[in-house]
Amino acid sequence: MEIEIDPKLPERFEHTDNTKRPLSHLRWWYRPFIQTATWESWNSDDEERRAGWFAAWPSGTRYAVRCLDGGAWDRTTNRGMFGSLEEAMAVATALAEKLKDYRIIED
């Protein structure tokens, strides 16, 4: 199973009631993916926040594992945030294996 990193998601994907999702969202049910964020993407000059960010994410990049699995009514569920791609990939891969029988659309 391929785990996508920073996939191009459908418009309003993180702001849609799960009971009203269009067909374009079906392939994402029970399919974990990884979203990256960097300190630079926050556009903040707050030095205290910057220090906290780098304390949690020493490389400057945060790797979040997310999955559309009904854990939230209108967005994907956060399955963890990690300081390395390897950690995030291990969690996403294990989750994908666990959820593979629930997928609506197969690869």
Secondary structure, DSSP 8 states (H G I E B T S, - for coil): ---EES----TTGGGS-GGG--GGGGGGBT--EEEEEEHHHH----HHHHHHHHHH-TTSEEEEEEEBSSSSSSS-EEEEEESSHHHHHHHHHHHHHHHGGG-SS--
